[in-house]
Amino acid sequence: MTLQPLIQTPFIIQFHVILALYCILSGPFAVFRKCRDRAHKIIGHSSVLAMSLVSFSSFWIQEIKVFGPFSPIHILSLATLIVLYQGVRLVYQRRFSEHSRQMKMLYLFSLCLPGLFTLLPGRRMSDVLFADFPWLGFNLMAAVLVTAETWWNSAAPKLSRQ
């Protein structure tokens, strides 16, 4: 592991990476806890704020240009902002089970799936985390996603009753 590829990047990328890591690490505490207590609310609020900032900051990261200065990942960023708004709105409407389901899906599809592509060999974060074993990070993230998807499908009926 070497931080050099990350240290040499513009500030906006460092900001984006730090917040994305916070979201990835704090997410399970917010979305997969059974207890919806004060800790859930604090971590949830901070995760929503961080995820919003991750999505907004992505619009200033324009290294892969497909549609003018933007790439397909920017569509995901826009969708993430919309789903975050809807997820927060569901809480205020007291539709907690829908909120829970939406935030879990958001965690998996807005953080873990892009994380898979971020860890492709030759990409910056792959170089930072797995410089000596370029396919290791991608394969680990793919295994995590397959496991999460399998768990989600087996637990979905139980989760809808919470």
C-alpha positions as CSV (number, residue, x, y, z in Angstrom):
1,M,0.0,0.0,0.0
2,T,1.2,3.5,-0.9
3,L,-0.5,6.8,-0.4
4,Q,1.7,8.5,-3.0
5,P,-0.8,8.3,-5.9
6,L,-3.4,9.9,-3.7
7,I,-1.2,12.5,-2.2
8,Q,-0.3,13.7,-5.7
9,T,-3.9,14.3,-6.8
10,P,-5.9,17.5,-6.7
11,F,-7.6,18.4,-3.4
12,I,-11.1,17.7,-4.8
13,I,-10.1,14.1,-5.3
14,Q,-8.6,13.7,-1.9
15,F,-11.8,15.3,-0.4
16,H,-13.9,12.9,-2.4
17,V,-11.9,9.9,-1.4
18,I,-11.9,10.7,2.3
19,L,-15.6,11.3,2.4
20,A,-16.3,8.2,0.4
21,L,-14.2,6.1,2.8
22,Y,-16.2,7.6,5.7
23,C,-19.4,6.6,4.0
24,I,-18.2,3.1,3.3
25,L,-17.0,2.6,6.9
26,S,-20.0,4.3,8.7
27,G,-22.7,3.0,6.4
28,P,-23.0,-0.4,8.0
29,F,-23.5,1.2,11.4
30,A,-26.3,3.4,10.1
31,V,-28.1,1.0,7.7
32,F,-27.6,-2.5,9.0
33,R,-28.2,-1.8,12.8
34,K,-31.3,-3.3,14.2
35,C,-31.6,-0.6,16.8
36,R,-32.8,2.8,15.5
37,D,-31.4,4.8,18.4
38,R,-29.6,8.1,18.8
39,A,-26.4,6.6,17.4
40,H,-28.2,5.5,14.3
41,K,-29.5,9.0,13.8
42,I,-26.1,10.7,14.4
43,I,-24.3,8.3,12.1
44,G,-27.1,8.4,9.6
45,H,-27.2,12.2,9.4
46,S,-23.4,12.4,9.0
47,S,-23.5,9.7,6.4
48,V,-26.2,11.5,4.4
49,L,-24.2,14.7,4.5
50,A,-21.0,12.9,3.6
51,M,-22.7,11.0,0.7
52,S,-24.2,14.3,-0.6
53,L,-20.7,15.9,-0.5
54,V,-19.2,12.8,-2.3
55,S,-21.8,13.1,-5.0
56,F,-21.4,16.8,-5.4
57,S,-17.6,16.6,-5.4
58,S,-17.7,14.0,-8.2
59,F,-18.9,16.7,-10.6
60,W,-15.5,18.4,-10.3
61,I,-13.7,15.2,-11.0
62,Q,-13.6,14.9,-14.8
63,E,-10.8,12.6,-15.6
64,I,-12.9,10.2,-17.8
65,K,-14.8,12.3,-20.3
66,V,-17.6,10.6,-22.2
67,F,-20.4,13.3,-22.3
68,G,-18.5,16.6,-22.5
69,P,-16.6,16.8,-19.2
70,F,-18.8,14.1,-17.6
71,S,-18.8,10.3,-17.5
72,P,-21.5,7.7,-16.7
73,I,-20.5,7.8,-13.0
74,H,-21.9,11.3,-12.9
75,I,-25.3,9.9,-13.7
76,L,-24.9,7.7,-10.6
77,S,-24.0,10.8,-8.6
78,L,-27.1,12.6,-9.7
79,A,-29.2,9.5,-9.0
80,T,-27.6,9.3,-5.5
81,L,-28.6,12.9,-4.7
82,I,-32.2,12.2,-5.7
83,V,-32.4,8.9,-3.8
84,L,-30.8,10.6,-0.7
85,Y,-33.5,13.3,-0.8
86,Q,-36.2,10.7,-1.1
87,G,-34.7,8.6,1.7
88,V,-34.7,11.5,4.1
89,R,-38.2,12.5,3.0
90,L,-39.4,9.0,3.9
91,V,-38.2,9.5,7.5
92,Y,-40.2,12.8,7.8
93,Q,-43.2,10.9,6.4
94,R,-42.6,8.3,9.1
95,R,-42.3,5.5,6.4
96,F,-39.4,3.9,8.2
97,S,-39.4,0.4,6.5
98,E,-39.3,2.1,3.1
99,H,-36.6,4.5,4.3
100,S,-34.5,1.5,5.6
101,R,-34.8,-0.4,2.4
102,Q,-33.9,2.6,0.3
103,M,-30.9,3.6,2.3
104,K,-29.6,0.0,2.2
105,M,-29.9,-0.1,-1.6
106,L,-28.3,3.3,-1.8
107,Y,-25.3,2.0,0.3
108,L,-24.8,-1.0,-2.0
109,F,-25.4,0.7,-5.3
110,S,-23.9,4.1,-4.7
111,L,-20.9,3.2,-2.7
112,C,-20.0,-0.5,-3.1
113,L,-20.7,-0.8,-6.9
114,P,-18.6,2.3,-7.8
115,G,-16.0,0.9,-5.3
116,L,-15.7,-2.1,-7.5
117,F,-14.8,0.0,-10.6
118,T,-12.6,2.2,-8.5
119,L,-10.5,-0.9,-7.7
120,L,-9.9,-1.9,-11.3
121,P,-6.2,-2.4,-11.9
122,G,-4.6,0.8,-13.1
123,R,-7.1,3.1,-11.3
124,R,-5.8,5.4,-8.6
125,M,-7.3,3.7,-5.6
126,S,-6.2,0.3,-6.8
127,D,-2.7,1.6,-7.0
128,V,-3.0,3.1,-3.5
129,L,-4.4,0.0,-1.8
130,F,-3.2,-2.9,-3.9
131,A,-0.1,-1.8,-5.8
132,D,1.6,-5.2,-5.5
133,F,-1.6,-7.2,-6.3
134,P,-3.6,-5.2,-8.8
135,W,-6.5,-7.6,-9.2
136,L,-6.9,-8.4,-5.5
137,G,-9.0,-5.3,-4.6
138,F,-11.3,-5.7,-7.5
139,N,-11.8,-9.4,-6.7
140,L,-12.4,-8.7,-3.0
141,M,-15.0,-6.0,-3.8
142,A,-16.7,-8.3,-6.3
143,A,-16.9,-11.0,-3.6
144,V,-18.3,-8.5,-1.1
145,L,-21.0,-7.4,-3.6
146,V,-21.9,-11.0,-4.5
147,T,-22.2,-11.8,-0.8
148,A,-24.2,-8.7,0.0
149,E,-26.5,-9.3,-2.9
150,T,-27.0,-13.0,-1.8
151,W,-27.6,-11.9,1.8
152,W,-30.0,-9.1,0.6
153,N,-32.1,-11.6,-1.4
154,S,-32.3,-14.1,1.4
155,A,-33.0,-11.4,4.0
156,A,-35.4,-9.2,2.0
157,P,-38.6,-10.8,3.2
158,K,-37.4,-10.4,6.8
159,L,-36.2,-6.8,6.2
160,S,-39.6,-5.7,4.8
161,R,-41.2,-6.6,8.1
162,Q,-38.9,-4.4,10.2
